[in-house]
Amino acid sequence: MKVFISSVISVMEAERAVVRRALSTLRHQAVMAEDFPAQPNSPQIACLTGLRQADLVILILGARYGAKQASGLSATHEEVREALGRESLMVFLKAGVELETEQQALLNELGTWEAGLFRAHFETLEELSDKVVHAVHDYDWPMQLARLTPMPCSLGH
């Protein structure tokens, strides 16, 4: 399964690495902006394309909102807007941090979304890893079972 990881990159390197390792443990492929090869498209187009091609989106939120793009939104906020409406959006919020005003507005926007949204808070990197492993496993397990369940067959009746 392809899993797009969305967050501010510059201050969330450790969290992103932990989520990548957690996904690797589950044998899923992390899709991350920092892994995209050089492309003729803008980084915005590359990221939104990667997100659209993913089966699941993991959003990691901390205190920082990130630099605003031409749209007036951060790259992460643009990714969130693209991901909303999917049943496959998981949000992990760092606990105990004071959110920038724009980051709080993003969180409030997510709070108004009712369908397809998993949320968890984390304090440590170890806790983030555990919560990602459990959430992704719980999300993926029914699909794995469906692939393993044999289809009934007709024996000539």
CORLINVEN-V704987 format. One record per pair of residues at least 4 apart in sequence whose ideal C-beta (glycine too) atoms are under 6 Angstrom apart, sorted by the first residue. I is the first residue (numbers start at 1). J is the second residue. If there is no record, write none. Layout:
# CORLINVEN-V704987
I,J ; I,J
This chain:
# CORLINVEN-V704987
1,28 ; 1,55 ; 2,29 ; 2,31 ; 2,54 ; 2,55 ; 3,23 ; 3,28 ; 3,30 ; 3,54 ; 3,56 ; 3,58 ; 4,31 ; 4,50 ; 4,51 ; 4,54 ; 4,57 ; 5,16 ; 5,19 ; 5,30 ; 5,32 ; 5,58 ; 6,59 ; 6,76 ; 6,79 ; 7,12 ; 7,60 ; 8,12 ; 8,64 ; 8,66 ; 8,76 ; 11,64 ; 12,16 ; 12,60 ; 12,62 ; 14,125 ; 15,60 ; 18,125 ; 18,128 ; 18,129 ; 19,58 ; 19,132 ; 20,30 ; 22,129 ; 22,132 ; 22,133 ; 23,28 ; 23,30 ; 26,136 ; 31,50 ; 31,54 ; 33,47 ; 36,46 ; 39,46 ; 41,45 ; 41,46 ; 48,82 ; 51,79 ; 51,82 ; 56,88 ; 57,83 ; 57,89 ; 58,90 ; 59,91 ; 60,92 ; 61,93 ; 62,94 ; 62,97 ; 63,97 ; 63,98 ; 63,99 ; 65,74 ; 65,100 ; 65,102 ; 65,103 ; 66,74 ; 66,76 ; 68,72 ; 68,74 ; 69,75 ; 73,77 ; 73,78 ; 77,106 ; 83,89 ; 84,113 ; 86,116 ; 87,116 ; 89,116 ; 89,117 ; 90,118 ; 90,135 ; 91,119 ; 92,120 ; 92,122 ; 93,121 ; 95,121 ; 95,123 ; 99,103 ; 99,104 ; 113,117 ; 118,135 ; 120,131 ; 122,127 ; 122,128 ; 122,131 ; 123,127 ; 131,135 ; 132,136 ; 136,140 ; 137,141 ; 140,144
